[in-house]
Amino acid sequence: MTQSEQSPDPLADASAEAVKHDWRRVGTQGLIAHILVRFHQRHREQLPEMIRLARRVEVAHGEQLSCPRGLADLLLALQQGLESHMMKEEQVLFPNLASADPAVLAAPIAVMRFEHEQHLAALAQIDALTGSLTLPAAACNSWRSLYGALATFRRDLREHLQLEETVLFAGTADVVAAA
């Protein structure tokens, strides 16, 4: 999919799993448990391997015009930002969602939303560096593995953000708005 074909809402492209399962029915704690296992744990597994592959591709093919030079560094910065973000969710936001205290929820949710925008901007940078994950004809196996992993990660991260924005945070929107 090219940039011009992408939806103007980057979260609208999240995988069908978020749409076909009504996460509002599992409740806040069920959704948090799902996010922790399905996304936080998975992102922590995905990023180190993608960084390793990106470095390998950059070393082997750095002289080629189509090589995504700088991708490993971008992924490392994304990993660090995402790790900080997930720790804030795990240690501050998620434990306090049960309390529904507007004074406690408003600031962390605002920070999470701001950081979600930063994560989406990083995905846009990845698309720019990789030509929207367009492989050159003679791409090696590492390059193919990298772009396959990036495609999966991109879907996962969008789904993760969509669930938080449209379900988890939406359930607290009235409480936060009243704060």
C-alpha positions as CSV (number, residue, x, y, z in Angstrom):
1,M,0.0,0.0,0.0
2,T,1.4,3.4,-0.9
3,Q,1.3,6.5,1.2
4,S,-1.5,7.9,-1.0
5,E,-3.6,4.8,-0.4
6,Q,-3.3,4.8,3.3
7,S,-6.2,5.9,5.5
8,P,-5.9,9.4,6.9
9,D,-6.5,7.9,10.3
10,P,-3.5,5.7,11.0
11,L,-5.4,3.7,13.6
12,A,-8.1,2.8,11.2
13,D,-5.8,0.3,9.5
14,A,-5.3,-1.8,12.7
15,S,-5.8,-5.5,12.2
16,A,-9.3,-7.1,12.1
17,E,-8.8,-8.8,15.4
18,A,-9.6,-5.6,17.3
19,V,-12.8,-5.2,15.3
20,K,-14.1,-8.7,15.3
21,H,-13.7,-9.1,19.1
22,D,-15.8,-6.8,21.3
23,W,-13.2,-5.8,23.9
24,R,-15.7,-3.7,25.8
25,R,-17.3,-6.9,27.0
26,V,-14.2,-8.2,28.8
27,G,-14.0,-5.3,31.1
28,T,-11.0,-3.1,31.9
29,Q,-9.0,-5.7,33.7
30,G,-9.5,-8.3,31.0
31,L,-8.5,-5.8,28.3
32,I,-5.4,-4.8,30.3
33,A,-4.4,-8.5,30.7
34,H,-4.8,-8.9,26.9
35,I,-2.7,-5.8,26.2
36,L,0.1,-6.9,28.5
37,V,0.4,-10.4,26.9
38,R,-0.6,-9.7,23.3
39,F,1.2,-6.4,22.8
40,H,3.7,-5.5,25.6
41,Q,5.3,-8.9,25.7
42,R,5.2,-9.2,21.9
43,H,6.8,-5.8,21.3
44,R,9.6,-6.7,23.7
45,E,10.3,-9.8,21.6
46,Q,9.9,-8.2,18.2
47,L,12.1,-5.1,18.4
48,P,15.4,-6.7,19.3
49,E,15.2,-9.1,16.4
50,M,14.2,-6.3,14.0
51,I,17.1,-4.2,15.2
52,R,19.5,-7.1,14.7
53,L,18.1,-7.7,11.2
54,A,18.2,-4.0,10.3
55,R,21.9,-3.8,11.3
56,R,22.7,-6.8,9.2
57,V,21.0,-5.4,6.2
58,E,22.7,-2.0,6.6
59,V,26.1,-3.6,6.9
60,A,25.6,-6.0,3.9
61,H,23.7,-3.6,1.6
62,G,24.5,-0.1,2.9
63,E,25.9,1.0,-0.5
64,Q,22.6,0.3,-2.3
65,L,20.2,3.2,-2.8
66,S,17.3,1.1,-1.7
67,C,18.9,0.1,1.6
68,P,17.0,1.5,4.6
69,R,20.1,3.2,6.1
70,G,19.3,4.5,9.6
71,L,16.5,2.0,10.2
72,A,18.3,0.1,13.0
73,D,18.8,3.4,14.9
74,L,15.2,4.4,14.3
75,L,14.1,1.0,15.6
76,L,16.4,1.3,18.6
77,A,14.9,4.8,19.5
78,L,11.4,3.3,19.0
79,Q,12.3,0.4,21.3
80,Q,13.5,2.8,24.0
81,G,10.4,5.0,23.7
82,L,8.0,2.1,23.6
83,E,9.7,0.4,26.6
84,S,9.4,3.7,28.6
85,H,5.7,4.0,27.4
86,M,4.8,0.4,28.4
87,M,6.5,0.7,31.8
88,K,4.4,3.9,32.5
89,E,1.3,2.0,31.5
90,E,2.2,-1.0,33.6
91,Q,3.3,0.9,36.7
92,V,1.1,4.0,36.7
93,L,-1.9,4.0,34.3
94,F,-3.1,0.4,34.4
95,P,-3.1,0.0,38.2
96,N,-5.0,3.4,38.5
97,L,-7.6,2.6,35.9
98,A,-9.5,0.6,38.4
99,S,-9.8,3.5,40.8
100,A,-11.4,5.7,38.1
101,D,-10.2,8.8,40.0
102,P,-10.2,11.6,37.5
103,A,-7.4,13.4,39.3
104,V,-5.2,10.3,38.8
105,L,-6.3,9.4,35.3
106,A,-6.3,12.6,33.3
107,A,-2.5,13.3,33.2
108,P,-1.4,9.7,32.5
109,I,-3.9,9.3,29.7
110,A,-2.9,12.6,28.2
111,V,0.8,11.5,28.2
112,M,-0.1,8.1,26.7
113,R,-2.0,9.8,23.9
114,F,0.9,12.1,23.2
115,E,3.3,9.1,23.1
116,H,0.9,7.2,20.8
117,E,1.2,10.0,18.3
118,Q,5.0,9.7,18.6
119,H,4.8,6.0,17.9
120,L,2.7,6.6,14.9
121,A,5.2,9.2,13.7
122,A,7.9,6.6,14.0
123,L,5.9,4.1,11.9
124,A,5.6,6.8,9.3
125,Q,9.4,7.3,9.4
126,I,9.8,3.5,9.0
127,D,7.5,3.6,5.9
128,A,9.6,6.5,4.5
129,L,12.9,4.7,5.0
130,T,11.6,1.4,3.6
131,G,9.5,2.7,0.7
132,S,6.4,1.3,2.6
133,L,8.3,-2.0,3.0
134,T,9.0,-2.3,-0.7
135,L,11.7,-4.9,-1.2
136,P,14.3,-4.6,-4.0
137,A,14.2,-7.4,-6.5
138,A,17.4,-9.0,-5.2
139,A,16.6,-8.7,-1.5
140,C,18.5,-11.2,0.6
141,N,16.7,-13.4,3.2
142,S,17.6,-11.1,6.1
143,W,16.0,-8.2,4.2
144,R,12.9,-10.2,3.5
145,S,12.7,-11.4,7.1
146,L,13.2,-7.8,8.3
147,Y,10.4,-6.4,6.2
148,G,8.1,-9.3,7.1
149,A,8.8,-8.7,10.8
150,L,8.2,-4.9,10.3
151,A,4.9,-5.6,8.6
152,T,3.7,-7.7,11.6
153,F,5.0,-5.2,14.1
154,R,3.3,-2.3,12.3
155,R,0.0,-4.2,12.4
156,D,0.5,-5.1,16.1
157,L,1.4,-1.6,17.2
158,R,-1.5,0.0,15.4
159,E,-3.9,-2.6,16.9
160,H,-2.4,-2.0,20.3
161,L,-2.8,1.8,20.0
162,Q,-6.3,1.4,18.6
163,L,-7.4,-0.8,21.6
164,E,-6.1,1.7,24.1
165,E,-7.5,4.8,22.3
166,T,-10.9,3.5,21.3
167,V,-11.7,1.0,24.1
168,L,-9.5,1.4,27.2
169,F,-9.3,5.2,27.2
170,A,-12.8,5.6,25.9
171,G,-14.1,3.9,29.0
172,T,-12.5,6.6,31.1
173,A,-13.3,9.5,28.8
174,D,-16.3,10.7,30.8
175,V,-14.4,10.5,34.1
176,V,-11.3,12.3,32.6
177,A,-13.5,15.0,30.9
178,A,-15.1,15.7,34.2
179,A,-11.8,16.3,35.9
